[in-house]
Amino acid sequence: MDVSVTNSEGLARTIKVVIGQSELGQRFASRVDEVKDTIQLKGFRRGKVPVNHIKKMFGRSLMGEVVQKAVEEASSKVITDRKERPAFQPKIDLSEDKDEIERIMSGAADLAFSMSFEVLPDFTVADLTSLKLEKLVADVPDAAVDEALGQIADRNKKYEPEDGKVAADGDQLTIDFVGRMGGAEFEGGKGEDVPLVLGQGGFIPGFEDGLKGAKAGDKVVVKPIFPADYPVTTLAGKEAEFDVTVKAVAKPVIPTVDEDFAKGLGVDSLTAMRDRVRTQISQEFEQVSRAKLKRNMLDELNKAHAFALPPTLVENEFNQIWGQLTQSMEQAKKTFADEGKSEDEVRAEYKALAERRVRLGLVLGEIGDKNKIEVTQDELRNALFEQARRFPGQEKMVYEYFQNTPGAVSQLRAPIFEEKVVDHIASLAKPVERKVSREELVAPMEGDEPTVKAPVA
């Protein structure tokens, strides 16, 4: 096998590999010898088919297998021998000349191909102990506990009918309704004793507005318009007429947060309930604190490292995040002009983000590899359990997906690996804690992220 480098500019590599005709012939002969005892043809006993006949009948397909295996083994050997670190699977280019291909397949020519790839850059990881990191911490104020208890009480509110009450936002109505379009009833447009809380948006836009001000016993005609993207195409974008009978109007009654309320939720006392809520908020604060510490860490690592990036990795990362952004904007019917930006400006911002992500991915990977940070089977198993729990009733399908889908397990491993590397860096950098208010802790972060966000449709 003859190997020659035809391009080594920057991180790009193009290597030409030639496997001689004689070596290819030996490989072909070995392959024929491997299969000759398994072939059975009419007129011959198994294993007794003449070699020349096997070559005549199956020579082309066997040589195809030989060529494919030769390319795979040779390319792998070249990477290993040269100690290259490809950033992605090398692209293999074989001759497209039909005459040349025929000569190779007939064993009358050398097999030549080229490998094109980009290598991971060599760089020195910065002194992690010198990183200036800050961890924001905040105490849980009583006001936050009171607010959380109020939200719990609101979620446990009840509705009490009130004679003569005029329906307003927050009230619960019990209604019968019949919907028509063009004078004819349509499927799904009828209901009896249906509870409806005004202001929650449980019905199509315009329906609830038409019931405000109604009282029990009123008969109301509501004429809302179905949204243009309504999933039932026969109704989408069209006006309907609903005859609605209001059977009851009930006002919301929020329970008092006291001992009885706590015990009604299975907690021993109001004090115990407050402690439980405070602990939960404290855990949420810790998650926010860690997220901001990690962002601070990534910012510092990004500043501390400057090296050439594999263009293809950057391009792939950019295409992924750009595709997500544009798809989300299309769904929300938003344009870049709506955000006060040109497309070129936004592209430049996201190109910088792609470069940042690739650079940080390489830095974190290098730190993890050098410090032998690994993800254990137990950690992967726990992550898989968490994934399955997100899809009640479909756990088996989730397990089968990760068992049968190549690369799927890496989706579980990558975030665990990253968090373990972050922990390792933090243990060396020893972040300085700074006490802040709750408002400062939860305030949005500013910095390197693009100003145009993928909107929520």
N, C-alpha and C positions, 0 to 999 in steps of 0.2 A: 504494500500500500504506500502510495506516494502522497505526501501532504505538503501543500504550499499556501502561504498566506498572500492573498491578493489585495487585501485592504485591512489596515489596522489604524485608521484615522480616528482619533478620539476614542469613543466607546464602541464604535462600529467594528465589526469583524466580518470578513468574507474569506473563507478558507476553501480551497479547491482540493478535492480528494480523488485520487485515481486508484481503482482496484484493478490490477492487471488481469489480462485475459486468462492467463494460466491459473491464477488464484480463483477466478470466477469459475473456471472449468472444474477445478478440484471441489469447489463448494457444490457445483451442480452434480458431480459424480457422487458425492457424499449424500446428497439429498435423494438421488435415485436409489442408492443403496439402502437408505432408510425406509423407503416406501415399497420396494420391490416385493418384499415378503407379504405385504398386506393387499396387493392388487389382485383382483380376480376378474378375468375376462372370459367371455364365451369361447370355448375351445381350449382353455388352459386351466390347469389346476392352480389353486391359490399358491402364490410364491414361485410358480414355474413359468411366468410370463417372461420371454426373452427381454433383456435390457434394451436392445435396439428397438423392440416393439413398444416398450414403455416410453422411450424417448420420442418415438414417432407419435404415440397417442397423447402423451401427457407432458412432453418436453417443454412446450411453451409455458404452460401453467406452472410447472415445477421451477422453470427458470425465473418466472415472475416472483415466486416465493423466495428464491435464492437472492434475487436482486434486492427485494424489499428488506430481507433480513441482513444482507450485507451492508446496505445503507444505514440501517438502524445501529448495527454493531460498530461500524466504522465511525459514524458521527459521534456515538457515545465515547468511543476510545479516544478520538481526537480531543474532545472536551476534557476527558480525564487526564490524558498525557500532557496537554498544554496547561492544565490547572486553570481552565477558564471558568468564569462564573456568569453564565448566560442570564440575562434579565428575563428572558422568556424562551420558549421552545424555539430552537433554530429553524429557520426556513430552509427547506431543501429544494434546490433547483436541479432538475435532471434535464438532459438534452431533449429538445422538442423536435429534433430532426428525425423524420420517420425512417430514413435509411440508416441513420446511426442507431436508432432504437432496434431496428431489425438485426443489425450486426451484433449488438449486445445480446439480444434475446437468443440469437443463434450461436452465441459463444465465440464470435469471430472478431470481437473488439473489446477494448478495455471499457470498464464502467467508470465514467467520470461524472462527478456532481459537485456542486458548491453548497456551502453552508453559510447562511447569512444570519447574524444575530448581533445583539448589543450586550455588552458585559456590564456587570454591576461595578460602580466606581470604587476605587480604593480610597479610603479616607481614614483619618484618625479621629476617634471619638474624643470630644472635648472633656476636660476635667470635670466630672459630674459633681465633685465636692465644691466646686467654685460657683455653681449655679445659684443665683440670687432668687430664692423662691419665698413666696409669702402665702400663708394659709389664713384665710378669713374665718373667724369663728364668731358666733353670736349666741347669747343666752336666749332662752325662750321666754318672752315677756308674758305676763298674765293676760294682756289684751289678746295675744295670739291664741291662748287657750280658750278664752271667752268666745272669741270669734269662731273657733272650731266647734265648740259646744253648741253655739247658735246654729251652725250649719247642720250639725247632727239633729238638733231639735227640728229644724226646718224640714229635713228629710223624713222625719217621723210625724209630720203634721197630719191632722185629720180634717175632714170637711163636715161641717154641720149645716143642714138645710135651714134656710131662713125665709119665712113668709114675706112676700113682697120685695125681696132683695133685687136690686137692679144689678145685672151681671157686669162685672168689671174684671180687669186683668188680675189673675191669681185665683179667681173664683172657679169652682168646679160645677159644670153644667151636666145634667143628664138629659140626653136628647134622643129623639127618633128623627130619622131623615130619609128622604128619597131623592135621589139625584136623577135628573133628566138632561138629555142633550137632543135638541131638535124635537122636543116633545116626547121622546122615547126614553124609558129607563135604560141605564147601562149597567153592565156587570160590575159588582163591587161598589155600587153607588147607593146602597141601602143599608140601614142599621137601626137597631132598636135598643133602648136603654144603654146607650153608649156614653161613657164618662168622658168629659172633655174639660181640661183646665185651660182657661183663656190665657194666652201669652206664652204657652209652651211650644207652639208651632207644631202641634200634633197632626193638623190637617193642612191641606194645600193653602197657599197664601190667599188671603181674602176671606176665607171661610170663617175664621174666628172673629175677624173684624165685624162681620155682618151680624154677630150675635151679641156684641157689646150693647148694653142698655136693655136687653130683654129680661123678662121676668117669667117665673114659673107659670105655665099655661099659655104663654104667647106662641103664636105660629108665625114664623118668619121665613121669608123667601131670600135666599142668599145666592148671589151670582158670581162666584169666583172664576178665575181663569187658570186652567191647569198650566204648570210650567212647561216651557218649550222642550225641556229635556226629560219630561215625565216618561217613565219606562213603558207605559202603555201608549203605543204610537197613535191609536185611534182617538186618544183623549189629549195628547200633548198639544199645548198651545191653544186649546179651544175653551170657550166659555161654557159653563154648565149652570144649571138652575137646580137648587136644592130647596125642597119644602122641608122645613125644620120645625119640629114641635119641641119646645123647651118644657121638660117635665119637672125639673127641679133646679134651683140655684143654691149652691152651698158655699159658705165662706170658709176660708182656711183658718184653722185653729192650731197655733203652734204651742206645744206643751211647754210648761215652765221647767227650766233646768233645775231640778231639786233632787232630794234623796229618792223620792218615788220614781222620778224619771230614770235615774241611774239604775235602780233595782229592776225597773221594767225592761231594761236592756241587758239584764243579767250581770250587772256589776254590783259589788257589795255595798258601795257607798258613793256619794258624790265626790268625796275626796279621792277615792280610788279611781274614779272615772277621770278626774282632772289629771291625776298622775299618769294614767295610761295615755291620755291625749297629749300631755306634755312630752312623754317619751317618744311618741310617734312623731311629733313636730320636731323634736331634737334629732331624730334619725333623718328626717327630711332635710333639716339644716345641714347635717353632716354630708348628705349626698350632694347638696348644692356646693358646700365648701370643697369637697373633693373635686367636683367638676371644675370649679374655678382654679383650684390648685393645679389640676392637670392642664388646663388651658394656659396658665402662667408658665408651667413647665415646658409645654410644647413651644410657646413663644420664645422662651429662652434657648431651647435646643435649636430652633430654627435660626436664631440670630448667631448661634455659636458654630454653625456648620455651613460651609460654602464649598460645593463641589459640583462637577458636571453631572447631569442627570440623564439617564437613558431616554432619548426622545420618544420612543414608542411607549414606554411606561407613562410618561406625562400625557401623551396624546390619548391613550386609552382611558386614563383617569379623567381627563377633560371631557372626552366624549360621553362618559358615563354621567357625570354631574350636569353637563350641559343638556343632555337628553332628558334628565329628570326635571330640570328647570323649565325647559321649553314645553314639555308635555303638561306640566302643572299649570303653566301660564295659559296654554291653549284651553285647558279645561275650565279655567277661571275667566277666560275671555279677557285676559290682560295683555298689554303690550309693554315694550320697554319704555315707550314714550310716557305711559301712565306713571312710570317710576322716575320720570325726568332724566332718563339715560338713553344713550344711543346703543345699538346692538354691539358696535365695536368696543365701546367703553365697558360694557358688561362682559364681553368675551375676554377682554384683557384682565378684568378682575378675576374671572373664573380660571383663566390660564394660570394666573399667579397662585390661586388656591390649589389647582392641580399640582403645580410644582412644589408647593409647600407640603401637600399630603404625601407626594412621592418621596421627597427628601426626608420627612419625618418618619415615614414607614421604613426607609433604609436605615436611618439612625437607630430607631427603636429595635429593629431586627438585629443590627450589629451588636447593640448593647446586650440584647437577650442571648445571642449566640456566644458572645465572648464570656458571658457570666453563667453559661449553661442553664439558662432559665427554660424550664420545660413545662408543658401542660400534662398533668397526670390523667390516667384513665378515669379515676374517680371524678375529677373535675369535668371531664368531657361527659361522663355519665350524668352528672348532676345538671349540666347544661342541657342535655338532651331531655331529661325529665321536665325541666322548666319549659322547654319548647313545647313538649307534648301537653303540658297543663294548659297552655294557651288555646288549645283546640279540644275542648271537652267532647267526648264521643268519637273523636278522630285520632286518638292516641296511636292506634296501630298503624294508621296511614302515615303519621309523622315518623314513627320508628322505621318503617319500610323505606320512606324517602331517604333518610340519612344512611340506611344500609345499602341502598341500591344506586344512589346518585353519586357519581365520581366528583370529588371535590366538595361535597356537601359538609363533610365533617370539618373541613377547614373553616367553614362559616361559624362553627361553634368554637374552634380552637383559637382563631385570630383575636377576638375580643378578650378572651381569657389571658392569652399570652401578653397582649398589650397592657392589660391592667397589672399583671405581675411585674412587667418591666417598669411601669410607672411606680409601683411600690418600691422596687429596687432603687430607682433613681432618688425617690424621696428619702429613702433610708440613708443615702449618701449625702444628699444636698442639705438635709435637715432644715426644712422650711421653718421660717419664723412665723409664729402665730400673731395675728393682729385682731384684737377684739373690735367688732363693728356692730352697728345696729342691724336689726332684722331687715330693714328697708335696703340698707347698703349691701347686705349679703345677697338678697334675692334680685337686686337690680341687674338688668341685662348687661352682658359684657360687650365692650366695644373693641375694635382692633382690626385683625387681618381678614375677617370674614367679609364677603361681598355685601354691598349695601342693598342689592336687589335680591330678595329672598324668594324662594319658591312659594307662591301663595297657596292658601288652602281654598279649594274650590267650594 
